[in-house]
Structure formats: structure tokens, C-alpha cells
Amino acid sequence: MTGIQLVKPEAISEKSYWSYINDWKEAGETIIPVASAPGTESFEAQVHKWKNEERGVDLPAGWVSSSLYFLINEDHKILGAVHIRHELTEALMKLGGHIGYGIRPDERRKGYATAILQQALTETEKFGISEVLVTCDDDNPGSFKAIESNGGVRDPRDEEENGVLIRRYWIR
């Protein structure tokens, strides 16, 4: 897929970011990944916070250092976001894994989930992560098809949260 790329938060405009957020809100959906949701601070302060999370600075209890990227097209429209956790806690081993990603509601079913995950896997290599855990809800075929398209092998030890089966995949 040409014309799309992952960029760090400092490379996006505030206007593009709020368009991305508003699309999720208008659809009445939770922003995925949650790490891309706005905080109470200004946009500039939020970008600074994301930079600190990547460096492992001022992390909330139980959090690990992580990197946030946005998938943009040639017009700099944010198509989705991906959150890469540099290591796993016991909780992340069950739910969440190394990579969490989401495509904004108005851009789904265009192959972007497969593309964002593919590009994120290149980034995990830079962090020395050779075995990548990715999880998704069992009722989300778009996500598990994207994972399988990127070489995901299903772990037989699925998890359950709030009555929802969580599929676990390893990508090597």
C-alpha cells in the first residue's frame, strides 16, 4: 500500500489529530488504541507526554515504556494509530500484548489494519522485540485477519475478559 506511513505524534498537526478523535466520538466508539486518546492537557503537552512514555519517564504505576505512532496518508490525514509496548508485564501477557492498534471508523475495510500492523512490526525490531504478542477480541474479524495476514500464529491459550474471548497471536 503506497502513500501511507507511520509517524510519531510530533509529526502530526493538531487539526488532523482532532479530526481523528472526532471521528471516533461521532461513531460512538472507544478510541483504540486508548493511548492515542486525548488527555486533559493541551495538544502540545500531550505530545510531550507521549515522548516521555517512550523514554519511560513519569509512567503511571504498572505501565511500561511504549511508543505511539499515527498512520497517515499523503494528505496527512490520520488513518489510525498503533501503540507499541517495549516489554510485557504479566497483565499485558494476557491482554494487550506488545502492539495495540486501531483504524478510525471512517477508514475501515480498506486494508489499513494490515498495513499499520506490518509497519509496526518493523518498529518492534528496532526495540529488539523478536517475538511479538498481539491480541484482539474474538468478535473482531478485521483485526484477527490483519494479524494472520502478518504471520500471526494463534496461541492456544486464549483469555477471557468480561465475557469476551480474547485471541492471542505470536508473530516471529
RATA-V291028 format. One record per pair of residues at least 4 apart in sequence whose C-alpha atoms are under 6 Angstrom apart, sorted by the first residue. I is the first residue (numbers start at 0). J is the second residue. D is the distance in Angstrom with one decimal. If there is no record, write none. Layout:
i=(I:I)
j=(J:J)
d=(D:D)
//
This chain:
i=(2:2:3:3:4:4:5:5:5:6:6:7:17:21:23:23:31:32:32:32:40:51:51:52:52:52:53:53:53:55:58:64:65:65:65:66:66:67:67:68:68:69:69:70:70:70:70:71:71:71:71:72:78:78:79:79:79:80:80:81:81:82:82:83:83:84:87:91:91:92:95:96:96:97:97:98:111:112:113:123:124:130:130:131:131:132:132:133:134:134:135:135:136:136:137:137:137:140:144:146:147:150:151:151:151:152:152:153:153:154:154:157:157:157:158:158:159:159:159)
j=(72:73:71:72:70:71:68:69:70:68:69:68:21:25:28:30:101:99:100:101:44:55:56:56:64:65:64:65:66:64:62:85:83:84:85:82:83:81:82:80:81:79:80:77:78:79:80:75:76:77:78:76:102:103:101:102:103:100:101:99:100:98:99:97:98:97:91:95:96:96:134:132:133:131:132:133:115:145:145:128:128:170:171:169:170:168:169:168:166:167:165:166:165:166:164:165:166:144:148:151:151:170:168:169:170:168:169:167:168:167:168:165:166:167:164:165:163:164:165)
d=(5.6:5.3:5.5:4.4:5.5:5.6:5.8:5.4:4.5:5.3:5.3:4.7:5.9:5.9:5.5:6.0:4.8:5.7:5.2:5.7:5.8:6.0:4.9:5.8:5.3:5.7:5.2:4.7:4.9:4.5:6.0:5.8:5.4:4.3:5.4:5.8:5.1:5.9:4.6:5.7:5.4:5.8:4.3:5.7:5.4:5.2:5.8:5.2:5.3:4.5:5.5:5.6:5.9:5.9:5.5:4.1:5.4:5.6:5.7:5.7:4.1:5.6:5.1:5.6:4.7:4.8:5.4:5.0:5.0:5.6:5.7:4.7:5.0:6.0:5.3:5.6:5.9:5.9:4.4:5.4:5.5:5.8:4.7:5.5:5.1:5.7:4.7:5.3:5.5:4.5:5.6:5.4:4.6:6.0:5.4:5.6:5.8:5.8:6.0:5.2:4.5:5.8:5.3:5.3:4.7:5.2:5.2:5.8:4.3:5.4:5.4:5.7:5.2:5.7:6.0:5.0:5.4:4.5:5.5)
//
